[in-house]
Amino acid sequence: MKIIDTLRAGNQTVSFEFFPPKDDAGFDELYKSIVSLKSLNPSHVSVTYGAGGSTRQKTVELVKKIKHEIGIEALAHLTCVGADRTEIVSVLDELKASGIENILALRGDPPHGKIQFTKHRDGFGYASELTAFIKSRYSFCVAGACYPETHPEAPDATTDLDNLIRKVDAGIDFLITQLFFNNDDFLRFRDRVIARGISIPILAGIMPILNLKQIKRFTNMCGATIPTDLLSKMEAVADDADAVRQLGTYHAVEQCIELVEKDVAGLHFYTLNRSTATRAIYQQLKGLLLEPTNTS
């Protein structure tokens, strides 16, 4: 089933993102984690592509298992990095043949050790180009990424929004935001997007803070910020891993409750392959999620 059809039905959705492990043991553990989340009735599970397309085949294998063995709708990430059009067509053809209907089209990050993205000589330089190519040849539901606090490579918010419009015009069906910790950033961004005539659903990307050092590294890379008051609380208990996790989980729950009340289209959890924290958050939200936003 195409994810956009679920979103158009008017229900607030919940979804989870995972990345393919490097070895078979990790793959087996992740598989078990995803199975354990099926009871939460997620709208879909997404699987990342790895820096530079490094996990391409593992991503394809995992989304096929998620859809056909576990029975959850799957969203396969696809990036432009390090691949020419022939390689991209090969992946798309395999996904199509496997019954996968949903793709998250991304430019992607540079390969490990590289600072800047370099377009393949016979590839694509932007997610908008990749999206247009997919839509011209296939019937996939295509998702795109967006940045409430502006893409780190964009010179300003207006330019970033202009780029987003180009991506949407290329055929994006719905959007998933980069992680954020201040709901006002998301709500202001959503207002600006709507004001520019974009009406497609926007899922809010949520990452619970479970490790302060790790989350600082992530925010430095993606341009997100941790609110000053939350950061102060975290740093005060930085040597207590349990306390950090409790604060991070509590903040994520409070974020989600407000977003649901503000009619967010859906919540997309960046799990870092850790299902325990995600399950704990979901249990506290039970009864709020997956309810029709408009029953009239």
FENQUIFEN-V919350 format. One record per residue. PSI is psi in whole degrees, -180 to 180 (none if undefined). NEAR is the number of other ideal C-beta (glycine too) atoms within 8 Angstrom. D_CENTER is the distance of its C-alpha to the mean C-alpha in Angstrom with 2 decimals. Layout:
PSI_NEAR_D_CENTER / PSI_NEAR_D_CENTER
//
This chain:
142_6_18.24 / 134_9_16.09 / -35_16_13.22 / -30_10_14.65 / -39_9_17.88 / -43_13_16.59 / -39_13_15.24 / -19_7_18.58 / -12_6_20.46 / 13_6_19.84 / 140_11_18.23 / 127_13_15.63 / 163_16_13.02 / 136_16_11.30 / 163_15_8.68 / 146_14_7.83 / 136_12_6.15 / 166_14_9.18 / 147_10_10.91 / 129_14_14.35 / 165_11_17.26 / -23_4_20.08 / 170_6_22.87 / -36_5_23.96 / -45_7_24.50 / -36_9_20.96 / -44_12_19.82 / -41_8_22.19 / -41_9_21.05 / -42_13_17.38 / -45_11_18.65 / -39_8_20.67 / -43_12_17.85 / -40_15_15.85 / -41_8_19.23 / -21_9_19.83 / -8_14_16.83 / -35_11_18.10 / -17_5_20.56 / -4_8_17.94 / 53_6_17.46 / 150_12_13.67 / -33_11_13.00 / 167_13_10.88 / 133_15_9.39 / 153_15_7.09 / 126_16_8.81 / 171_11_8.49 / -13_12_11.54 / 149_12_13.10 / 128_9_14.81 / 20_12_17.10 / 23_11_16.18 / -18_8_17.96 / 28_11_16.55 / -56_11_16.83 / -36_6_19.18 / -36_11_17.71 / -47_15_14.36 / -45_13_16.60 / -43_9_18.72 / -43_14_16.13 / -34_15_14.52 / -42_11_18.17 / -40_10_19.10 / -44_13_16.35 / -47_14_17.50 / -27_9_21.19 / -46_6_22.14 / -34_11_19.99 / 29_6_19.69 / 141_12_16.08 / 141_12_14.40 / 143_14_12.17 / 113_15_9.47 / 126_14_10.47 / 145_12_9.01 / 126_13_12.05 / 164_12_13.21 / -15_16_16.57 / 129_14_17.62 / 20_6_20.93 / 138_12_21.34 / 179_9_23.88 / -34_9_23.84 / -43_7_25.70 / -42_8_23.17 / -42_15_20.28 / -39_9_22.54 / -44_8_23.30 / -45_12_19.71 / -41_14_19.28 / -40_8_22.65 / -42_9_21.89 / -45_13_18.76 / -46_10_20.90 / -26_6_23.81 / 0_11_21.81 / 12_7_20.88 / 131_13_17.13 / -4_9_16.41 / 134_15_12.74 / 140_15_11.13 / 109_14_8.24 / 122_12_10.80 / 151_13_10.56 / -47_11_13.60 / 160_12_12.58 / 156_7_14.24 / 153_11_17.97 / 160_9_19.35 / 131_6_20.53 / -10_3_23.54 / 147_9_22.88 / -41_3_22.35 / 148_5_21.84 / 135_10_20.05 / 124_6_22.80 / 134_8_22.69 / 143_11_24.20 / -24_5_27.58 / 36_6_26.82 / -148_11_23.07 / 146_12_20.74 / -14_8_20.19 / 154_11_17.47 / -31_12_14.46 / -39_11_16.87 / -43_11_19.42 / -43_16_17.27 / -47_15_16.22 / -40_10_19.91 / -47_11_21.03 / -47_15_18.92 / -26_11_20.06 / -17_5_23.61 / -19_7_23.93 / 172_7_21.74 / 22_3_20.77 / 149_13_17.09 / 125_12_14.72 / 123_14_12.52 / 160_15_9.22 / 161_16_8.76 / 152_11_7.20 / 164_12_9.46 / 101_14_11.03 / -31_11_13.05 / 18_10_15.25 / 136_10_15.61 / 136_8_14.46 / -20_8_16.62 / -8_3_18.55 / 139_11_19.40 / -26_3_22.95 / 170_7_22.32 / -34_8_20.23 / -44_6_22.30 / -41_9_21.73 / -42_12_17.97 / -37_11_18.20 / -43_8_20.63 / -38_12_18.27 / -41_13_15.59 / -40_11_18.47 / -39_10_19.41 / -44_13_16.06 / -43_12_16.33 / -26_7_19.96 / -15_11_19.19 / 11_10_17.78 / 135_13_14.13 / -36_10_14.06 / 165_15_11.21 / 151_14_8.67 / 128_13_5.35 / 157_16_6.60 / 160_12_6.83 / 148_12_8.23 / 159_13_11.69 / -9_11_14.74 / 112_8_17.06 / -28_10_16.55 / -34_6_19.12 / -44_11_16.93 / -46_14_14.43 / -39_9_17.45 / -41_9_19.33 / -46_13_16.57 / -41_9_16.32 / -42_8_20.11 / -39_10_20.30 / -46_12_18.03 / -40_9_20.20 / -26_6_23.29 / 8_8_22.55 / 11_6_22.54 / 122_9_18.90 / 5_4_18.75 / 156_9_15.68 / 147_10_13.36 / 117_13_10.73 / 138_15_8.24 / 123_13_8.40 / 119_11_6.03 / 127_12_8.70 / 108_11_9.96 / 138_13_13.59 / 109_15_16.04 / -17_12_17.87 / 113_8_19.35 / -44_10_20.47 / -43_6_21.22 / -44_8_17.89 / -31_13_15.96 / -39_9_18.45 / -42_8_17.71 / -46_11_13.95 / -33_12_14.82 / -35_6_17.53 / -38_7_15.36 / -4_10_12.71 / 8_11_15.27 / 160_11_14.24 / 149_9_17.30 / 125_12_18.50 / 143_8_21.08 / -43_6_24.59 / -38_6_25.75 / -43_12_22.88 / -41_9_23.29 / -44_8_27.02 / -41_9_26.70 / -45_14_24.48 / -27_8_26.89 / -24_6_29.81 / 24_10_28.72 / -27_8_27.03 / -1_3_29.53 / 98_7_28.79 / -40_6_25.64 / -41_6_26.01 / -39_8_26.44 / -46_15_23.33 / -40_11_21.27 / -45_8_23.11 / -43_13_22.54 / -41_14_18.82 / -43_13_18.54 / -44_8_20.87 / -41_12_19.02 / -41_13_15.70 / -46_11_17.88 / -40_8_19.62 / -50_11_16.51 / -41_13_15.36 / -47_10_18.95 / -42_9_19.40 / -41_12_16.26 / -43_13_17.41 / -27_6_20.85 / 17_8_19.71 / 39_7_18.47 / 145_12_14.71 / -33_11_13.51 / 165_13_11.18 / 127_15_9.50 / 111_15_6.10 / 124_13_7.32 / 102_9_6.65 / -20_11_9.94 / 31_7_11.31 / 24_9_13.05 / 105_9_15.02 / -22_12_15.49 / -50_6_18.46 / -41_13_16.96 / -43_13_14.31 / -41_11_17.31 / -41_9_19.45 / -45_14_17.24 / -41_11_16.96 / -34_7_20.73 / -16_7_21.42 / -5_13_19.49 / 133_7_21.17 / -23_5_23.03 / -36_8_20.84 / 161_12_17.84 / 24_7_18.17 / 144_8_21.23 / 134_6_22.13 / -19_7_21.71 / 110_5_24.90 / 6_3_27.52 / none_2_30.25
//
